[in-house]
Each structure stands twice: as structure tokens, then as C-alpha cells.
Amino acid sequence: MSDEKQTKILEFIRTLKSGNESVDADTDLIATGSLDSLSVMELVAFLTDEFEVKIAAADVTPTNLRNVATLTALVEARSV
């Protein structure tokens, strides 16, 4: 798993909502409320633009959005 990708994703998530400054790579983004519906949309747009991947609506699941590691795995799986 790419450390550079994880770092970029983590840094972006920290900017999404007030209180996300303390989010780390292992934080459960769903359980902690670090992601709401608007921030999920912003996150998907960021991943699509930053990593040039296509993320389908079917990919936007709690499992894939759980933490930075699962998000990085999704990006790597969708990379061409």
C-alpha cells in the first residue's frame, strides 16, 4: 500500500470537517462521524481528481470508507 497515497488521503480528510484534525490512519471514519454525506461526496471527488481513478456509486460503501487504509486500497484497486 502506498504511503504517499495514504498521506494525501489522510491530509484531505483532516480538512473536511472541524474536529477531523485528530483523525489518524486507523480512525474509523464512519463510527466517529468524521465523514457525513457531503464530505463523502467531496472525498470521492478528491480521490477521482488526485489519483485519476473512477469510483462507481457501488464503491461508496461503509466498508470502503471505513478508514484511510480501506480508502487507499480502493484507490489502488481502481488505478489503471
PDB file as gemmi writes it, atoms N, CA and C in Angstrom:
CRYST1    1.000    1.000    1.000  90.00  90.00  90.00 P 1                      
ATOM      1  N   MET A   1       0.840  -1.171   0.000  1.00  0.00           N  
ATOM      2  CA  MET A   1       0.000   0.000   0.000  1.00  0.00           C  
ATOM      3  C   MET A   1       0.891   1.242   0.000  1.00  0.00           C  
ATOM      4  N   SER A   2       0.544   2.190  -0.798  1.00  0.00           N  
ATOM      5  CA  SER A   2       1.365   3.378  -0.972  1.00  0.00           C  
ATOM      6  C   SER A   2       1.253   4.336   0.214  1.00  0.00           C  
ATOM      7  N   ASP A   3       2.392   4.602   0.844  1.00  0.00           N  
ATOM      8  CA  ASP A   3       2.415   5.552   1.958  1.00  0.00           C  
ATOM      9  C   ASP A   3       2.083   6.956   1.476  1.00  0.00           C  
ATOM     10  N   GLU A   4       2.526   7.295   0.264  1.00  0.00           N  
ATOM     11  CA  GLU A   4       2.255   8.623  -0.286  1.00  0.00           C  
ATOM     12  C   GLU A   4       0.753   8.826  -0.490  1.00  0.00           C  
ATOM     13  N   LYS A   5       0.082   7.815  -1.008  1.00  0.00           N  
ATOM     14  CA  LYS A   5      -1.367   7.904  -1.203  1.00  0.00           C  
ATOM     15  C   LYS A   5      -2.072   8.025   0.141  1.00  0.00           C  
ATOM     16  N   GLN A   6      -1.658   7.199   1.090  1.00  0.00           N  
ATOM     17  CA  GLN A   6      -2.275   7.259   2.425  1.00  0.00           C  
ATOM     18  C   GLN A   6      -2.114   8.638   3.038  1.00  0.00           C  
ATOM     19  N   THR A   7      -0.947   9.218   2.905  1.00  0.00           N  
ATOM     20  CA  THR A   7      -0.682  10.538   3.473  1.00  0.00           C  
ATOM     21  C   THR A   7      -1.574  11.594   2.830  1.00  0.00           C  
ATOM     22  N   LYS A   8      -1.695  11.567   1.510  1.00  0.00           N  
ATOM     23  CA  LYS A   8      -2.543  12.542   0.810  1.00  0.00           C  
ATOM     24  C   LYS A   8      -4.006  12.399   1.220  1.00  0.00           C  
ATOM     25  N   ILE A   9      -4.477  11.170   1.315  1.00  0.00           N  
ATOM     26  CA  ILE A   9      -5.871  10.931   1.713  1.00  0.00           C  
ATOM     27  C   ILE A   9      -6.102  11.410   3.147  1.00  0.00           C  
ATOM     28  N   LEU A  10      -5.191  11.081   4.038  1.00  0.00           N  
ATOM     29  CA  LEU A  10      -5.318  11.494   5.435  1.00  0.00           C  
ATOM     30  C   LEU A  10      -5.327  13.015   5.555  1.00  0.00           C  
ATOM     31  N   GLU A  11      -4.426  13.678   4.857  1.00  0.00           N  
ATOM     32  CA  GLU A  11      -4.369  15.135   4.911  1.00  0.00           C  
ATOM     33  C   GLU A  11      -5.671  15.750   4.403  1.00  0.00           C  
ATOM     34  N   PHE A  12      -6.246  15.172   3.341  1.00  0.00           N  
ATOM     35  CA  PHE A  12      -7.503  15.692   2.812  1.00  0.00           C  
ATOM     36  C   PHE A  12      -8.636  15.492   3.819  1.00  0.00           C  
ATOM     37  N   ILE A  13      -8.728  14.318   4.402  1.00  0.00           N  
ATOM     38  CA  ILE A  13      -9.795  14.035   5.369  1.00  0.00           C  
ATOM     39  C   ILE A  13      -9.720  15.000   6.550  1.00  0.00           C  
ATOM     40  N   ARG A  14      -8.529  15.343   6.961  1.00  0.00           N  
ATOM     41  CA  ARG A  14      -8.372  16.274   8.085  1.00  0.00           C  
ATOM     42  C   ARG A  14      -8.918  17.661   7.760  1.00  0.00           C  
ATOM     43  N   THR A  15      -9.013  18.008   6.473  1.00  0.00           N  
ATOM     44  CA  THR A  15      -9.525  19.328   6.089  1.00  0.00           C  
ATOM     45  C   THR A  15     -11.037  19.345   5.884  1.00  0.00           C  
ATOM     46  N   LEU A  16     -11.674  18.192   5.858  1.00  0.00           N  
ATOM     47  CA  LEU A  16     -13.092  18.116   5.511  1.00  0.00           C  
ATOM     48  C   LEU A  16     -14.033  18.719   6.542  1.00  0.00           C  
ATOM     49  N   LYS A  17     -13.805  18.433   7.807  1.00  0.00           N  
ATOM     50  CA  LYS A  17     -14.723  18.868   8.859  1.00  0.00           C  
ATOM     51  C   LYS A  17     -13.940  19.335  10.067  1.00  0.00           C  
ATOM     52  N   SER A  18     -14.517  20.288  10.769  1.00  0.00           N  
ATOM     53  CA  SER A  18     -13.946  20.708  12.037  1.00  0.00           C  
ATOM     54  C   SER A  18     -13.929  19.499  12.966  1.00  0.00           C  
ATOM     55  N   GLY A  19     -12.842  19.291  13.647  1.00  0.00           N  
ATOM     56  CA  GLY A  19     -12.710  18.141  14.537  1.00  0.00           C  
ATOM     57  C   GLY A  19     -11.951  16.989  13.906  1.00  0.00           C  
ATOM     58  N   ASN A  20     -11.773  17.034  12.590  1.00  0.00           N  
ATOM     59  CA  ASN A  20     -11.046  15.957  11.912  1.00  0.00           C  
ATOM     60  C   ASN A  20      -9.532  16.096  12.031  1.00  0.00           C  
ATOM     61  N   GLU A  21      -9.062  17.161  12.666  1.00  0.00           N  
ATOM     62  CA  GLU A  21      -7.620  17.371  12.796  1.00  0.00           C  
ATOM     63  C   GLU A  21      -6.951  16.209  13.529  1.00  0.00           C  
ATOM     64  N   SER A  22      -7.687  15.544  14.412  1.00  0.00           N  
ATOM     65  CA  SER A  22      -7.106  14.460  15.205  1.00  0.00           C  
ATOM     66  C   SER A  22      -7.263  13.084  14.543  1.00  0.00           C  
ATOM     67  N   VAL A  23      -7.864  13.040  13.366  1.00  0.00           N  
ATOM     68  CA  VAL A  23      -8.019  11.770  12.646  1.00  0.00           C  
ATOM     69  C   VAL A  23      -6.644  11.223  12.288  1.00  0.00           C  
ATOM     70  N   ASP A  24      -6.468   9.919  12.494  1.00  0.00           N  
ATOM     71  CA  ASP A  24      -5.228   9.285  12.053  1.00  0.00           C  
ATOM     72  C   ASP A  24      -5.574   8.151  11.089  1.00  0.00           C  
ATOM     73  N   ALA A  25      -4.573   7.451  10.628  1.00  0.00           N  
ATOM     74  CA  ALA A  25      -4.762   6.431   9.591  1.00  0.00           C  
ATOM     75  C   ALA A  25      -5.678   5.294  10.025  1.00  0.00           C  
ATOM     76  N   ASP A  26      -5.775   5.044  11.333  1.00  0.00           N  
ATOM     77  CA  ASP A  26      -6.587   3.938  11.834  1.00  0.00           C  
ATOM     78  C   ASP A  26      -7.965   4.357  12.335  1.00  0.00           C  
ATOM     79  N   THR A  27      -8.269   5.639  12.305  1.00  0.00           N  
ATOM     80  CA  THR A  27      -9.555   6.122  12.790  1.00  0.00           C  
ATOM     81  C   THR A  27     -10.700   5.533  11.968  1.00  0.00           C  
ATOM     82  N   ASP A  28     -11.712   5.033  12.644  1.00  0.00           N  
ATOM     83  CA  ASP A  28     -12.905   4.543  11.955  1.00  0.00           C  
ATOM     84  C   ASP A  28     -13.722   5.771  11.571  1.00  0.00           C  
ATOM     85  N   LEU A  29     -13.668   6.130  10.302  1.00  0.00           N  
ATOM     86  CA  LEU A  29     -14.278   7.361   9.816  1.00  0.00           C  
ATOM     87  C   LEU A  29     -15.804   7.332   9.897  1.00  0.00           C  
ATOM     88  N   ILE A  30     -16.367   6.143   9.836  1.00  0.00           N  
ATOM     89  CA  ILE A  30     -17.820   6.004   9.904  1.00  0.00           C  
ATOM     90  C   ILE A  30     -18.284   6.118  11.361  1.00  0.00           C  
ATOM     91  N   ALA A  31     -17.700   5.329  12.241  1.00  0.00           N  
ATOM     92  CA  ALA A  31     -18.119   5.285  13.643  1.00  0.00           C  
ATOM     93  C   ALA A  31     -17.907   6.620  14.361  1.00  0.00           C  
ATOM     94  N   THR A  32     -16.849   7.352  13.980  1.00  0.00           N  
ATOM     95  CA  THR A  32     -16.548   8.616  14.650  1.00  0.00           C  
ATOM     96  C   THR A  32     -17.313   9.793  14.070  1.00  0.00           C  
ATOM     97  N   GLY A  33     -18.010   9.582  12.957  1.00  0.00           N  
ATOM     98  CA  GLY A  33     -18.733  10.675  12.321  1.00  0.00           C  
ATOM     99  C   GLY A  33     -17.821  11.635  11.579  1.00  0.00           C  
ATOM    100  N   SER A  34     -16.611  11.200  11.275  1.00  0.00           N  
ATOM    101  CA  SER A  34     -15.656  12.041  10.554  1.00  0.00           C  
ATOM    102  C   SER A  34     -16.094  12.298   9.116  1.00  0.00           C  
ATOM    103  N   LEU A  35     -16.951  11.424   8.599  1.00  0.00           N  
ATOM    104  CA  LEU A  35     -17.494  11.606   7.260  1.00  0.00           C  
ATOM    105  C   LEU A  35     -19.009  11.730   7.340  1.00  0.00           C  
ATOM    106  N   ASP A  36     -19.561  12.773   6.734  1.00  0.00           N  
ATOM    107  CA  ASP A  36     -21.005  12.876   6.564  1.00  0.00           C  
ATOM    108  C   ASP A  36     -21.276  12.798   5.058  1.00  0.00           C  
ATOM    109  N   SER A  37     -22.516  12.920   4.655  1.00  0.00           N  
ATOM    110  CA  SER A  37     -22.847  12.724   3.246  1.00  0.00           C  
ATOM    111  C   SER A  37     -22.138  13.727   2.339  1.00  0.00           C  
ATOM    112  N   LEU A  38     -22.044  14.972   2.757  1.00  0.00           N  
ATOM    113  CA  LEU A  38     -21.352  15.971   1.946  1.00  0.00           C  
ATOM    114  C   LEU A  38     -19.860  15.683   1.865  1.00  0.00           C  
ATOM    115  N   SER A  39     -19.250  15.328   2.983  1.00  0.00           N  
ATOM    116  CA  SER A  39     -17.817  15.058   2.960  1.00  0.00           C  
ATOM    117  C   SER A  39     -17.491  13.789   2.175  1.00  0.00           C  
ATOM    118  N   VAL A  40     -18.414  12.844   2.127  1.00  0.00           N  
ATOM    119  CA  VAL A  40     -18.202  11.653   1.283  1.00  0.00           C  
ATOM    120  C   VAL A  40     -18.140  12.073  -0.177  1.00  0.00           C  
ATOM    121  N   MET A  41     -19.037  12.962  -0.579  1.00  0.00           N  
ATOM    122  CA  MET A  41     -19.027  13.438  -1.963  1.00  0.00           C  
ATOM    123  C   MET A  41     -17.728  14.185  -2.271  1.00  0.00           C  
ATOM    124  N   GLU A  42     -17.290  15.023  -1.337  1.00  0.00           N  
ATOM    125  CA  GLU A  42     -16.044  15.764  -1.519  1.00  0.00           C  
ATOM    126  C   GLU A  42     -14.851  14.804  -1.579  1.00  0.00           C  
ATOM    127  N   LEU A  43     -14.863  13.791  -0.741  1.00  0.00           N  
ATOM    128  CA  LEU A  43     -13.789  12.813  -0.713  1.00  0.00           C  
ATOM    129  C   LEU A  43     -13.713  12.038  -2.021  1.00  0.00           C  
ATOM    130  N   VAL A  44     -14.848  11.591  -2.527  1.00  0.00           N  
ATOM    131  CA  VAL A  44     -14.866  10.855  -3.802  1.00  0.00           C  
ATOM    132  C   VAL A  44     -14.351  11.747  -4.926  1.00  0.00           C  
ATOM    133  N   ALA A  45     -14.759  13.016  -4.950  1.00  0.00           N  
ATOM    134  CA  ALA A  45     -14.257  13.947  -5.967  1.00  0.00           C  
ATOM    135  C   ALA A  45     -12.746  14.124  -5.852  1.00  0.00           C  
ATOM    136  N   PHE A  46     -12.251  14.246  -4.621  1.00  0.00           N  
ATOM    137  CA  PHE A  46     -10.809  14.366  -4.402  1.00  0.00           C  
ATOM    138  C   PHE A  46     -10.066  13.134  -4.905  1.00  0.00           C  
ATOM    139  N   LEU A  47     -10.540  11.949  -4.529  1.00  0.00           N  
ATOM    140  CA  LEU A  47      -9.870  10.710  -4.943  1.00  0.00           C  
ATOM    141  C   LEU A  47      -9.851  10.584  -6.460  1.00  0.00           C  
ATOM    142  N   THR A  48     -10.963  10.922  -7.086  1.00  0.00           N  
ATOM    143  CA  THR A  48     -11.076  10.846  -8.537  1.00  0.00           C  
ATOM    144  C   THR A  48     -10.084  11.789  -9.213  1.00  0.00           C  
ATOM    145  N   ASP A  49     -10.023  13.018  -8.734  1.00  0.00           N  
ATOM    146  CA  ASP A  49      -9.136  14.017  -9.334  1.00  0.00           C  
ATOM    147  C   ASP A  49      -7.666  13.776  -9.001  1.00  0.00           C  
ATOM    148  N   GLU A  50      -7.393  13.550  -7.737  1.00  0.00           N  
ATOM    149  CA  GLU A  50      -5.999  13.427  -7.274  1.00  0.00           C  
ATOM    150  C   GLU A  50      -5.308  12.193  -7.835  1.00  0.00           C  
ATOM    151  N   PHE A  51      -6.030  11.073  -7.876  1.00  0.00           N  
ATOM    152  CA  PHE A  51      -5.403   9.812  -8.263  1.00  0.00           C  
ATOM    153  C   PHE A  51      -5.849   9.317  -9.639  1.00  0.00           C  
ATOM    154  N   GLU A  52      -6.697  10.129 -10.299  1.00  0.00           N  
ATOM    155  CA  GLU A  52      -7.158   9.807 -11.651  1.00  0.00           C  
ATOM    156  C   GLU A  52      -7.757   8.403 -11.737  1.00  0.00           C  
ATOM    157  N   VAL A  53      -8.693   8.149 -10.825  1.00  0.00           N  
ATOM    158  CA  VAL A  53      -9.391   6.865 -10.796  1.00  0.00           C  
ATOM    159  C   VAL A  53     -10.884   7.111 -10.975  1.00  0.00           C  
ATOM    160  N   LYS A  54     -11.593   6.075 -11.372  1.00  0.00           N  
ATOM    161  CA  LYS A  54     -13.046   6.135 -11.478  1.00  0.00           C  
ATOM    162  C   LYS A  54     -13.623   5.340 -10.326  1.00  0.00           C  
ATOM    163  N   ILE A  55     -14.443   6.002  -9.551  1.00  0.00           N  
ATOM    164  CA  ILE A  55     -15.076   5.353  -8.407  1.00  0.00           C  
ATOM    165  C   ILE A  55     -16.577   5.333  -8.673  1.00  0.00           C  
ATOM    166  N   ALA A  56     -17.111   4.137  -8.786  1.00  0.00           N  
ATOM    167  CA  ALA A  56     -18.539   3.964  -9.067  1.00  0.00           C  
ATOM    168  C   ALA A  56     -19.348   4.148  -7.793  1.00  0.00           C  
ATOM    169  N   ALA A  57     -20.615   4.435  -7.977  1.00  0.00           N  
ATOM    170  CA  ALA A  57     -21.515   4.577  -6.826  1.00  0.00           C  
ATOM    171  C   ALA A  57     -21.501   3.308  -5.970  1.00  0.00           C  
ATOM    172  N   ALA A  58     -21.365   2.160  -6.611  1.00  0.00           N  
ATOM    173  CA  ALA A  58     -21.337   0.886  -5.880  1.00  0.00           C  
ATOM    174  C   ALA A  58     -20.095   0.751  -4.995  1.00  0.00           C  
ATOM    175  N   ASP A  59     -19.055   1.546  -5.279  1.00  0.00           N  
ATOM    176  CA  ASP A  59     -17.836   1.516  -4.472  1.00  0.00           C  
ATOM    177  C   ASP A  59     -17.958   2.338  -3.196  1.00  0.00           C  
ATOM    178  N   VAL A  60     -18.946   3.200  -3.139  1.00  0.00           N  
ATOM    179  CA  VAL A  60     -19.107   4.101  -1.998  1.00  0.00           C  
ATOM    180  C   VAL A  60     -19.919   3.376  -0.925  1.00  0.00           C  
ATOM    181  N   THR A  61     -19.197   2.538  -0.185  1.00  0.00           N  
ATOM    182  CA  THR A  61     -19.805   1.705   0.849  1.00  0.00           C  
ATOM    183  C   THR A  61     -19.107   1.955   2.189  1.00  0.00           C  
ATOM    184  N   PRO A  62     -19.785   1.658   3.287  1.00  0.00           N  
ATOM    185  CA  PRO A  62     -19.126   1.807   4.594  1.00  0.00           C  
ATOM    186  C   PRO A  62     -17.821   1.012   4.688  1.00  0.00           C  
ATOM    187  N   THR A  63     -17.774  -0.133   4.064  1.00  0.00           N  
ATOM    188  CA  THR A  63     -16.551  -0.942   4.102  1.00  0.00           C  
ATOM    189  C   THR A  63     -15.387  -0.213   3.438  1.00  0.00           C  
ATOM    190  N   ASN A  64     -15.626   0.383   2.280  1.00  0.00           N  
ATOM    191  CA  ASN A  64     -14.560   1.088   1.565  1.00  0.00           C  
ATOM    192  C   ASN A  64     -14.206   2.421   2.206  1.00  0.00           C  
ATOM    193  N   LEU A  65     -15.141   3.005   2.940  1.00  0.00           N  
ATOM    194  CA  LEU A  65     -14.916   4.307   3.562  1.00  0.00           C  
ATOM    195  C   LEU A  65     -14.490   4.200   5.021  1.00  0.00           C  
ATOM    196  N   ARG A  66     -14.250   3.000   5.509  1.00  0.00           N  
ATOM    197  CA  ARG A  66     -14.007   2.755   6.931  1.00  0.00           C  
ATOM    198  C   ARG A  66     -12.830   3.562   7.484  1.00  0.00           C  
ATOM    199  N   ASN A  67     -11.703   3.526   6.807  1.00  0.00           N  
ATOM    200  CA  ASN A  67     -10.518   4.242   7.293  1.00  0.00           C  
ATOM    201  C   ASN A  67      -9.585   4.546   6.126  1.00  0.00           C  
ATOM    202  N   VAL A  68      -8.469   5.163   6.417  1.00  0.00           N  
ATOM    203  CA  VAL A  68      -7.541   5.564   5.359  1.00  0.00           C  
ATOM    204  C   VAL A  68      -6.994   4.344   4.616  1.00  0.00           C  
ATOM    205  N   ALA A  69      -6.767   3.247   5.311  1.00  0.00           N  
ATOM    206  CA  ALA A  69      -6.250   2.033   4.666  1.00  0.00           C  
ATOM    207  C   ALA A  69      -7.246   1.482   3.644  1.00  0.00           C  
ATOM    208  N   THR A  70      -8.526   1.451   3.990  1.00  0.00           N  
ATOM    209  CA  THR A  70      -9.528   0.924   3.045  1.00  0.00           C  
ATOM    210  C   THR A  70      -9.714   1.877   1.874  1.00  0.00           C  
ATOM    211  N   LEU A  71      -9.612   3.168   2.125  1.00  0.00           N  
ATOM    212  CA  LEU A  71      -9.690   4.141   1.033  1.00  0.00           C  
ATOM    213  C   LEU A  71      -8.496   4.008   0.091  1.00  0.00           C  
ATOM    214  N   THR A  72      -7.321   3.811   0.654  1.00  0.00           N  
ATOM    215  CA  THR A  72      -6.125   3.630  -0.171  1.00  0.00           C  
ATOM    216  C   THR A  72      -6.241   2.352  -0.996  1.00  0.00           C  
ATOM    217  N   ALA A  73      -6.744   1.295  -0.391  1.00  0.00           N  
ATOM    218  CA  ALA A  73      -6.940   0.038  -1.119  1.00  0.00           C  
ATOM    219  C   ALA A  73      -7.925   0.222  -2.271  1.00  0.00           C  
ATOM    220  N   LEU A  74      -8.974   0.999  -2.048  1.00  0.00           N  
ATOM    221  CA  LEU A  74      -9.949   1.278  -3.112  1.00  0.00           C  
ATOM    222  C   LEU A  74      -9.271   2.026  -4.256  1.00  0.00           C  
ATOM    223  N   VAL A  75      -8.504   3.041  -3.935  1.00  0.00           N  
ATOM    224  CA  VAL A  75      -7.799   3.814  -4.975  1.00  0.00           C  
ATOM    225  C   VAL A  75      -6.857   2.904  -5.753  1.00  0.00           C  
ATOM    226  N   GLU A  76      -6.119   2.071  -5.068  1.00  0.00           N  
ATOM    227  CA  GLU A  76      -5.175   1.180  -5.743  1.00  0.00           C  
ATOM    228  C   GLU A  76      -5.907   0.146  -6.608  1.00  0.00           C  
ATOM    229  N   ALA A  77      -7.061  -0.314  -6.151  1.00  0.00           N  
ATOM    230  CA  ALA A  77      -7.836  -1.281  -6.940  1.00  0.00           C  
ATOM    231  C   ALA A  77      -8.418  -0.652  -8.194  1.00  0.00           C  
ATOM    232  N   ARG A  78      -8.695   0.649  -8.152  1.00  0.00           N  
ATOM    233  CA  ARG A  78      -9.296   1.330  -9.295  1.00  0.00           C  
ATOM    234  C   ARG A  78      -8.263   2.004 -10.199  1.00  0.00           C  
ATOM    235  N   SER A  79      -6.992   1.984  -9.802  1.00  0.00           N  
ATOM    236  CA  SER A  79      -5.938   2.587 -10.613  1.00  0.00           C  
ATOM    237  C   SER A  79      -5.733   1.800 -11.888  1.00  0.00           C  
ATOM    238  N   VAL A  80      -5.533   2.537 -12.957  1.00  0.00           N  
ATOM    239  CA  VAL A  80      -5.337   1.897 -14.267  1.00  0.00           C  
ATOM    240  C   VAL A  80      -3.877   1.647 -14.512  1.00  0.00           C  
TER     241      VAL A  80                                                      
END                                                                             
